[in-house]
């Protein structure tokens, strides 16, 4: 029972849901006085993550507590994982002599007969980390390579180690470039034209050749007929994991963006949907529109960035454009606007059919705030008329960034105020009653210290404001069904997470 609870807490922490992880830890009755080494190890992990959000004396105090928890866990269990964490944290807090002693103890424990068992990967990765702390970089390089060969696709485990190594190198003032060759394959956002015939061999070859060069481990995007499906097929054929991000439910998306183009696109779409590791639907009841496509596209790009950070790897994007239409695409890609790597492929339009989407309204951000606060910022956004049962005042913003700025100012005025922020398509240009349902449901959530975000808003924010402290906060029931909810914590972490 305890082990399953701790596994759940660790999964939350790894996903960035730190507040949820802490809540579960305390709800289970766990604390610093535990005699269970597994509890102490997780406690050390949570202290370490909390320290990443602090600075100065508060950060040092949390790291000292984490070191003590890890050291005690290792003493109780003879396990190397908590001991090497204690060594690395000591190094990062400037306690070099203690870090050296703990790293040497780790090597001795690994070589002893009573060392707690672990997987081949973690035993070698731990040895490599201890060697790096002792300044034996070439040996660490060799042992880390051996560790990864034990489990070459355990990308989350690799990410934990690479994060630690990067922090050690930074603290030591040494280059971390040598670590890059151990990173997992890159994450890739893809997007392209629909005017490609189902049997266009030239387009398929051009895309396959570029995928062979990029070698993505994770690919994220929609699956419209044409370039999207060709990219997804090429990437999955090379072992990439597909994450589909759709602007509306799959059946509506297929009806509007796949079936009208004939050929075997529908069967290929269905096959890819079956192969997808995850499917994220960014719109609920709304029909497919240009604005809905925009929201889903921004969210997919944000998801690509988030996955790249989670796996400690690089992120890039692939765009498939029509030859002769390059000028129409210039300066329109928000990915390149963030200075991120962008690959381009030009293909001929082999299918002249185009998709006409209903609605001409924009994408907009909706912020729901208590009626009592609405008068405090009368110029923030555009006030939206509502019915008698509305759950708070709603303001409409042209951009997500403007809405986030307003939400942060409101939080500064009233830290305990419940705010909800949604990012969605408005097909007719103005919110309807249904448009309010999600943002008002979000504003009803009791997320202490944060602004409640919809999934679309949370993921798109990763594109527009990469430093934002956004955490998954589970799900809630709303009028339209189960709703994924995220928290935007107004005080972002002062630096990267401190190891794993």
N, C-alpha and C positions, 0 to 999 in steps of 0.2 A: 504493500500500500504506500509506504513512504517513498519507495523508489519511483513508483509511477507518478506521485505528486511532484517529486523533484524533477523528473524528466519533463513534465508539463511546464514547470517554472523555467527550466533551462531553455526549452523551445521558445517560450515567450521572450526571454531575454535575447536569444539569438536573433529573433525576428524584429528586435527593436522595441518590443512592447514592454518597456521597463517598468512602467507604473503598474501594469497588470501583473507582472512577475512579482513585484514587491507585495501587491495585495494578496496574491495567492500564497506567498511565503508566510505572511503574518496570519492569514486565515487558517492555515494548516497548523498553527501553533508553534512554528519553528522560530528559533532565536539564537542569539550568540552563545548561550550557555549550553547548547546541545552537546551531547557526548557522541553523537553520530557523525563520523567523518564525512559522509555524503552530504549531510545537512550543512556542515561547516564549509565544505567546498563550494556549494551553491551560495551560501551566505557571503563568502569571499568574492564570488563572481558578481553578486548584486552590489556589494559595497564598491567594487572596482568600477562598475558601470555608473554608479551614482557619482563617484569621484570625477568621472569624465565631464560631468555637468557643473562642477565646482571649480574654484580657483583659490589660491592662497592657502591660509591655515585650514579652511574647511576641507579642501582637497587633500591636504597632507594628512589630516586626522582620519579621513575615510580610508586612504591608502594604508595607513598604519594599521587600522583595524582589519583591513583585508589581508595584509601580510600575516597578522597574528592568527586569523581564522584559517588561512591556508596552511601555515606551519603546524598548527595544532591538528588539523585534519590529517596531515602526513604522518605526524607522530603517532596518531591513533591507528592508522591504516597501513603504514609502510608503503603508501602510494606515491609515485613520482609526480603525478599531474599537479596536485596542490603544492608540492615542494618547489617545482620549477616556476609556478606562478608566484610564489612568495619571493623567489630569487629575482625574477624579472621586475616585480614591483619595487623591490628594494633598490635595484639598479636605476629604475626610472625616477625614484625619489631622491637619488643622490647618495644612497647609503652603499657605496661601492664595496667596502670591505665585507659588509654583511652579504651583499649579492654574490661576491666571489666565494665566500664560505658556503652559502646555500647552493650555488652551482656545483661546487666540488662535492657537497653532500649528495646532490642529485646523481652525479656520476657514480659515486660509491654505492648508492642505493641500487642503481641500475645493474651494477656488477655483482651485487650481493645475492645470496641464495634465498633470502626471505623477502625480496621485492614483490609487492602486490602485482598480480598479473594484469596485463593490459594488451591491447591489440598491437600487432607488429608496427603499424603506422605510428601509434602514439608513443611507443617505447623509443623508436628511432627519432621521431620528431622532438621528443623531450631531450634526448641526448644531444641532438643538433643545437637546440636552444641553449643548453648548458655550455656547450663548447663556444657558442657565439658570445655568451656573457663573459667567458674567460678570454675572449679576444682571439680565439682559434678559428678564424673565419673560414679558411680553406677546408678544415676538417668538418666544420658545420655544413658547408656547401655539399660535401660528398655524402654525409649522413642524411641530410634532408632529401637529396636525390634518391637515396636508397629507401627512405620512408615513403616517398610518393610512389615509387615503383611497387610497393606492397599493395597500395590501394589507389590506383591512378585516377579514378573518377570520384573519389570521396571529396568533392569540391568544398563542402562546408567545413570539413575537418582541415583541409589545406588552408582555407581562408583564416581559420583561427590562428594557425601557426604563422602564416605570412604577416598577419596583423602584428603579432608579437615581434617578429623579426624586424619589421619596418620601424617599430617604435624603439627597439634596442639600437638599431643603426642610427636613427635620428638623435637619440640621447647621447650616443657615443661620438656624434659628429662625423660619422663615416657614410660613404655612399651606400645606398640600398639597391643600386641598379642590378646587382648580381641576383637579387631575389626575383626579378621580373620573369626569368625563364621558368620559374616554378609556378607561376600564376595559372589558374584555370583558363580554359579558352574564353575569349571575349563574349560579352553579351552584345546582341545586335538588334536594333530596331529596323524594320523593313517597311517600305512603302513604295508603290509604283502605279503606273498607268493600268487602266483596264482594257485598253485597246490592243490586246494581244490575242491572236487566235489560239484556240486550244491546241492546235497541231503545229505551232510556230517553233520549228527546231532551232532556228538561229537565235531567237530570244532565250530559249531554254539553255542552249550551249553557252551563251554569253553570261547568263546568270550563274550557271553551274561552275564555270571557270572562276568567276569572282568569289563565289562561296568557297571554292577550294583554296583560294588565297587567304581569305579572312579566317576560315576554320572556326566559326562561332560555336560555342558550347550551348548557348541559349539564344533563341530568336523570338522576337516579340512583335506582333502586329496583327492587323486584320487579315481576312482571307477572301478578299474580293476576287472575282474572276480576272484572270490576266496575270500581271507581274507578281501580285501578292502570293497567289497560289504557287507560281513557279519558284519563287524564292523559298517558300516554306517547304516545298517538296525537295528542293536541292539541299537545304540545310538538314532536314530530317534524314535524308539518304546518307549524309555524312556523319550522322550520330548526334546532331544538335537536338536539344530539347525545345519543343515548340510551346509557346504560351500565346494563346489567341486572345486578343483584346478587341471586342466588338462594340459598336455603338448602339446596338439594340439586340433583342433576343435572337438567337441563331436562326430560327425559322423565318423571322422577318428580314434578317440580313440576307439570307440566301435568296429569298423571294425578290429582293430589290437589287442585289449586287452580284448575284451569281447566275441564277436561272435565266435571266433575259439574254445572256450571252451564248446560250446553246452549247453545243458540243458535249463533252463529258465533264464540264466544270462542276456540275452539282455532285456527281459521284466523287470527284476528287476533293471537293470541299468537305463532304461528309467523312471521307477517309481521314483527312487531316484533323477534323474535329475529334475523331475517335483516338487519334494518336497524340493529341495535345496533352501536355502535362497539366495545364490549367486553362480554364476559359473564364475570362473576366468580361462581364456584360456591364457596360457603363451607362446604358439608358434603360429605363423601365417600360413605361407605357407609351412613350413617344414614338411616332413614325420616324423612319430614317430620313435625315435631312443633312444638308451641308454643314449646319451648325453641330449636329450630333456627331458627324464624322470628325469635325475639328476637335470636339471635346475628347472623343475616344482616341484620336491620334496623339493629342498632348498627353493624355493619361498613359498611353502605351510607351511614349518616350520617357516619361517619368518612371514608369515601372522598369524600363531598361536600365536607367541610371541607378535605381534602387538595387536591382539585382546585381549589377556590377559591383557596387559597394559592398553588398552583403557577401559576395564571393571573393572580394579583394582582387578583382580583375579589371580589365579595361572595357570600356563601352564605346561602340561606334554605331553608325547608321548606314543603311544602304538605300539609295533612291534609284528607281528605274524610270527614266524619262523617255519621252518620244523624241526621236531625232528630228531636228529642225524646230523644236519647241523649247529649246533651252532658255531663251530669253524670258519666256513667260514664267519660268521657275526661279529665276535669279532673285535672291534676297527674300524668298518666301519661306525658307525652312528655319523653324525655330531651333532646330538641333544645332545647325552651324552657327546660329546667332549666339549660342552659348560657348562657342569655341571648341566644340567636340568634334572628333574625327568623322568625316562624312565620305562615303564611297558613292560614286555615280556610275551608272550604266546607261548608254543610249541605245535604244532599239527602234526599229521601224514599227509604225502602227499597222498591224496586219489585220485588224478588225476595226471597221469604221463606226461600229455601234457605240453610243455613249449613254450614260445613265443620267436620267433627268430626275432629280430629287424634289419632293414637294417642300413647300415652305421656304421663305426667304429671310426668316428671322435670324438673329445672331446667337452666338453662344454668350452666356452672361453668368455672372456670379451673383447669388442671392444670399444675403446675410440676414438672419433672423435674430432680433434682440428684444429684450424686455421693453414693453411700452414705456415704462418709466424712464428708460435710458434714451429713448428715441429723440427726446427734446434736447439732450445734451450735445448731440452732433447733428443738427438739422441739415447741414450741407453735405453730409456723407452719403453719397449715392443718390439714387432716385427713389423716393417713397412710393410704395406699391399699394394701391387700395386693396382692402381685404374684406371678407365677409365677417359676420358677427362672431363666428366661432374660431377666428384666427388665433393662433397661439403666439402672439407677439408681433411687433412691427417687423416688416420685411423691407429691406433696401436692395435695390438692383444696381450692379456695377458693370461697367463695360468690360473690365478685365479682372482676372483673378487677383492680380497683384494689388489693385486698388482696394478690393474687398478685404484682403488680408491686412493691409495697412490700417484700414478702418477698424477691423476686429482687434488688432493689437492696441490701438489707441483706446478703444472701449474697455479692454481688459485693464489698461493702466488706470482708467477712471474708476472702474468697478471690478476688482479682481474676482469677486464671487459671482458675477453675472454669468448666466447661461447663454451662450451664443452658438448658433448653428450656421454653417457655411456650406453651400452647395454650388456646384458648377455644372451647368446644363444647357442644353439647346432650348431656345424659345422659338419654335417654328413660326409663330405669327408675330414675333417681335415683343409680345407682352406676356407675362406669366398668367397662367390660368389657375383656377382653384387647385387643380391637381399638382401644378408646379410648386405650390406651397407645402404640400403634404410632407415631402422629404425634409426640407429645410426646417420646418417647424418641429418635426419629430426629432431632428438632430438637436435643436435648441432645448428640447425637454430632457436631454440626457444630462446626468449629473457627473460631469467630468471635471473634477476639481483641478483648477489651475490651467485648464486648456480650453481651446475652442473646438467644438465638435465639427468634424469635416465628413462629407460624403467621400466615398471611394474615388470618384472622379476628381473631386477637388484635391484630395490628398495626393494622388498620383501626379496630377498635372502640376501641383506645387513643387514637386521634386524637379521638374523641368525648369520652372520659372525662378525658383529660389532654392537652390541646392542645399544651402546651409540650414534650412528650416528644420526644426526638431519636430518631426511628425511621427507618431507612433500608432500602430494598430491597437484598437481598444475593444475588439470583439464585435458582437452584433446586437441588434435590438429589434424588437417588433414594431412595425409601423403599419399604417393603414394599407399600404401597398405590398406588404409582406416583410420578410426579414431584411434588415438593412445593415450593411457593413459600416462600421463607424471608426473614425480615426480621431486622434487628438493632436491639435497643434499647440505645443507648449511654447508660451510666449518667450520664455527665457531659454534660448538655445544652448546646447552644450558648448563649453569653451574650447573644446578640441575633439579629436577623434576618440573613439572608444579605446579604453586602455586594455588592450589584449583581450583574451577570452577567458 
